[in-house]
Amino acid sequence: MTLVLRTTDHHVELPPAPAGNDPLAQLQYETQSPSGPGATRCLSHPPELSLRGIPVLCSACRARRDWLLINHGRNVWVRCRCGNQWLEPEISRADFDAMIAIPEDTTYPSVEQGLIALGFDGAFAGTYLG
């Protein structure tokens, strides 16, 4: 699952609104994902994650799987269900893009609301969903 989050503190570029009153064109416009420097994309990664052959472990709760990968600009962060999050320089934006298998996405009005909706706000600490 790919999640696109709109941040409130950055400019988010939306495609131009369609001219006229065509309801299909309006629906297509409303369902397009935001892009640009203010868009934050998240990817659920339930299996274990290995970087250069070394398994990733959460430093707070020692979890080995069920990650949320967060891409903003060139950076990718790894977030655990316990709420622990860190910048992962070993994962590039190209690596993140390669992991996206399904172009289906959900848009949330803020990063915080997306994290809550997906259960990565710390509420499910120690619980593996999947």
C-alpha positions, -999 to +999 in steps of 0.1 A: +000+000+000+013+034-009+001+064+012+005+100+001+004+125+029-001+163+025+020+183+049+007+215+063+041+233+066+052+230+029+038+240-004+021+211-022+016+213-059-017+201-072-025+197-109-045+226-124-082+224-118-103+214-149-122+241-167-160+237-171-185+216-151-176+181-163-182+159-133-158+131-145-130+156-151-136+171-116-136+136-100-103+127-118-088+160-106-099+154-069-084+119-069-049+128-082-021+126-057-002+157-047+033+160-058+062+184-054+085+193-026+057+193+001+043+158-007+053+130+017+048+094+006+046+064+029+049+027+021+038-001+043+066-028+045+053-058+066+082-082+060+117-080+075+139-053+060+176-060+053+201-033+044+234-046+029+226-080+044+220-067+079+185-070+093+169-038+105+159-037+142+141-010+160+164+005+186+134+012+210+115-021+210+137-045+190+110-051+163+123-069+132+094-063+108+062-043+100+078-010+090+064+022+075+089+038+050+084+075+047+098+095+017+100+133+017+122+148-009+154+128-011+152+113+023+136+081+035+128+074+071+119+041+087+091+041+113+082+013+138+048+006+153+061+018+186+065+053+172+103+052+169+115+067+136+149+073+121+164+086+089+178+057+069+206+069+045+209+034+030+175+037+014+174+062-015+144+077-032+150+054-061+150+024-038+117+037-023+102+041-058+113+006-067+094-009-037+061+006-048+044-023-065+008-010-065+001+025-078-030+027-056-028+054-029-047+071-001-044+108+007-046+122+042-047+159+051-016+157+073+012+133+082-001+129+118-035+118+106-020+093+082+002+078+109-028+074+132-049+058+104-022+033+097-014+025+133+021+039+133+015+065+160+027+043+189-007+030+198+002-005+185+036-007+201+047-044+203+019-056+180+026-070+146-003-066+122+000-087+091 
